[in-house]
Amino acid sequence: MSVFDNHERYGNVSRFFHWGMTLLLSVQFLTAIARFLFEDSWLDELMWGIHKPLGFLLLLFVILRFAWALINLSRRPASVSKAALIGHKALYVLMLVIPALAMMRQYGSGKAFSPLGLPLMDGFDTGKIDWMVGLGNLLHGELGWLLFAFVIGHVVMTVWHRIRQNPVDVMARMWR
């Protein structure tokens, strides 16, 4: 197996990013579902504490994954349709915008942020920056649920292509 992508399948690095983000996003969605269904419960208390640090880790992953995709742009497997191309671009945009909105909201709150023990943002005492907090509050969660729907659609379409036995087995590109 190659480190780089080729026209038939994705390489080891792309697969690492894909499956690593699959794991991180799955946990993020579980924390959001627990918060939505069981707010202020023991489950919410248990899970919500990891949401911000994992979101930061996801932001790092998506930036690195996007850079790696650009490096491999001429080698990557071609999209099977215009809809697949648009869907993948939407996934990338959402995976970048959602944590970026959360980071902006965090900064605007004036509270310190040290994900995974890394001192990333010092807090400040001059009051919060309302437009940053407001925009983050308005869009972060809603776009997160939209991403959840897109991820489900992504999985369903991958299985659909496999079941229909299309000429291109898209699942094998990332699986084998």
C-alpha positions as CSV (number, residue, x, y, z in Angstrom):
1,M,0.0,0.0,0.0
2,S,1.3,3.4,-0.9
3,V,1.5,6.5,1.2
4,F,0.1,8.6,-1.6
5,D,-3.2,8.3,-3.3
6,N,-3.6,6.8,-6.8
7,H,-6.4,6.8,-9.3
8,E,-7.8,3.5,-8.0
9,R,-7.7,4.0,-4.2
10,Y,-6.6,6.3,-1.4
11,G,-3.2,5.9,0.2
12,N,-2.3,5.2,3.8
13,V,-2.2,8.8,4.9
14,S,-5.6,9.7,3.4
15,R,-7.1,6.5,5.0
16,F,-5.6,7.5,8.4
17,F,-7.2,10.9,8.1
18,H,-10.6,9.5,6.9
19,W,-10.9,6.8,9.6
20,G,-9.4,9.0,12.4
21,M,-11.9,11.7,11.6
22,T,-14.7,9.0,11.4
23,L,-13.8,8.1,15.0
24,L,-13.6,11.7,16.2
25,L,-16.8,12.7,14.5
26,S,-18.6,9.7,15.8
27,V,-17.7,10.6,19.4
28,Q,-18.6,14.3,18.7
29,F,-22.0,13.3,17.4
30,L,-22.5,11.1,20.5
31,T,-21.6,13.9,22.8
32,A,-24.1,16.2,21.0
33,I,-26.8,13.6,21.0
34,A,-26.3,13.0,24.7
35,R,-26.5,16.7,25.3
36,F,-29.6,17.1,23.2
37,L,-31.5,14.1,24.7
38,F,-30.2,14.0,28.3
39,E,-29.1,17.6,29.1
40,D,-28.0,18.0,32.8
41,S,-27.9,14.3,33.3
42,W,-25.0,12.1,34.4
43,L,-24.4,11.1,30.8
44,D,-24.3,14.7,29.6
45,E,-21.9,15.5,32.4
46,L,-19.7,12.5,31.5
47,M,-19.6,13.2,27.8
48,W,-19.8,17.0,27.3
49,G,-16.4,17.6,28.8
50,I,-14.6,16.0,25.8
51,H,-16.6,17.9,23.2
52,K,-14.4,21.0,23.0
53,P,-11.0,19.3,23.1
54,L,-12.1,16.8,20.4
55,G,-13.5,19.6,18.3
56,F,-10.1,21.3,18.4
57,L,-8.4,18.0,17.4
58,L,-10.9,17.7,14.6
59,L,-10.0,21.1,13.3
60,L,-6.4,20.1,13.2
61,F,-7.3,16.9,11.4
62,V,-9.4,18.7,8.8
63,I,-6.7,21.2,8.1
64,L,-4.1,18.5,7.7
65,R,-6.5,16.4,5.7
66,F,-7.3,19.2,3.3
67,A,-3.6,20.0,2.8
68,W,-2.9,16.3,2.1
69,A,-5.8,16.2,-0.3
70,L,-4.3,19.2,-2.2
71,I,-1.0,17.4,-2.4
72,N,-2.7,14.4,-3.9
73,L,-5.1,16.3,-6.0
74,S,-3.8,15.0,-9.4
75,R,-3.6,11.4,-8.1
76,R,-6.9,10.9,-6.2
77,P,-9.6,8.7,-7.5
78,A,-12.1,10.6,-9.6
79,S,-15.6,11.3,-8.3
80,V,-18.3,8.9,-9.6
81,S,-20.7,11.7,-10.2
82,K,-21.3,15.5,-9.9
83,A,-23.5,14.8,-6.8
84,A,-20.6,12.9,-5.1
85,L,-18.2,15.8,-5.9
86,I,-20.6,18.3,-4.4
87,G,-21.3,16.1,-1.4
88,H,-17.6,15.7,-0.6
89,K,-17.0,19.4,-1.0
90,A,-19.9,20.1,1.4
91,L,-18.5,17.7,3.9
92,Y,-15.1,19.4,3.8
93,V,-16.6,22.9,4.1
94,L,-18.7,21.8,7.1
95,M,-15.9,20.0,8.8
96,L,-13.8,23.2,8.6
97,V,-16.5,25.8,9.3
98,I,-18.1,24.1,12.3
99,P,-15.0,23.9,14.5
100,A,-13.8,27.3,13.2
101,L,-17.1,28.8,14.4
102,A,-16.6,27.1,17.8
103,M,-13.1,28.5,18.1
104,M,-14.3,32.0,17.2
105,R,-17.1,31.7,19.8
106,Q,-14.6,30.5,22.4
107,Y,-12.3,33.5,21.7
108,G,-15.2,35.9,21.7
109,S,-16.3,34.6,25.1
110,G,-13.1,35.9,26.7
111,K,-12.5,32.6,28.4
112,A,-9.2,30.8,28.3
113,F,-9.0,27.7,26.2
114,S,-6.4,25.0,26.7
115,P,-7.4,21.9,24.7
116,L,-5.5,18.8,25.6
117,G,-3.4,20.9,28.0
118,L,-2.1,23.2,25.3
119,P,-2.6,26.9,26.2
120,L,-4.2,28.1,23.0
121,M,-6.2,31.1,24.1
122,D,-5.7,33.3,27.1
123,G,-8.8,34.7,28.6
124,F,-9.5,38.5,28.8
125,D,-11.4,40.7,31.1
126,T,-12.7,43.4,28.8
127,G,-16.0,41.7,28.2
128,K,-17.0,39.3,25.5
129,I,-17.2,40.1,21.8
130,D,-20.9,39.7,21.2
131,W,-20.9,39.2,17.5
132,M,-18.4,36.3,17.7
133,V,-20.3,34.6,20.5
134,G,-23.6,35.3,18.7
135,L,-22.5,33.9,15.4
136,G,-21.0,30.8,17.0
137,N,-24.2,30.2,19.0
138,L,-26.4,30.7,15.9
139,L,-24.5,28.4,13.5
140,H,-22.3,25.9,15.3
141,G,-24.9,23.5,16.5
142,E,-27.2,23.8,13.5
143,L,-24.4,23.2,11.1
144,G,-23.3,20.3,13.3
145,W,-26.6,18.6,12.8
146,L,-26.4,19.3,9.1
147,L,-23.0,17.6,9.0
148,F,-24.5,14.7,10.9
149,A,-27.1,14.4,8.1
150,F,-24.4,14.6,5.4
151,V,-22.3,11.9,7.1
152,I,-25.3,9.6,7.2
153,G,-25.9,10.4,3.6
154,H,-22.2,9.7,2.8
155,V,-22.4,6.3,4.5
156,V,-25.7,5.4,2.9
157,M,-24.5,6.3,-0.6
158,T,-21.3,4.3,-0.1
159,V,-23.3,1.2,0.8
160,W,-25.8,2.0,-2.0
161,H,-22.9,2.0,-4.6
162,R,-21.7,-1.3,-3.1
163,I,-25.1,-3.0,-3.2
164,R,-25.9,-1.8,-6.7
165,Q,-22.5,-3.3,-7.8
166,N,-21.6,-0.2,-9.8
167,P,-18.6,-0.4,-12.1
168,V,-16.6,1.6,-9.4
169,D,-16.6,0.1,-5.9
170,V,-16.2,3.3,-4.0
171,M,-16.0,1.5,-0.6
172,A,-12.9,-0.4,-1.7
173,R,-11.1,2.9,-2.4
174,M,-11.0,3.7,1.3
175,W,-11.4,0.3,2.8
176,R,-8.8,-2.0,1.1
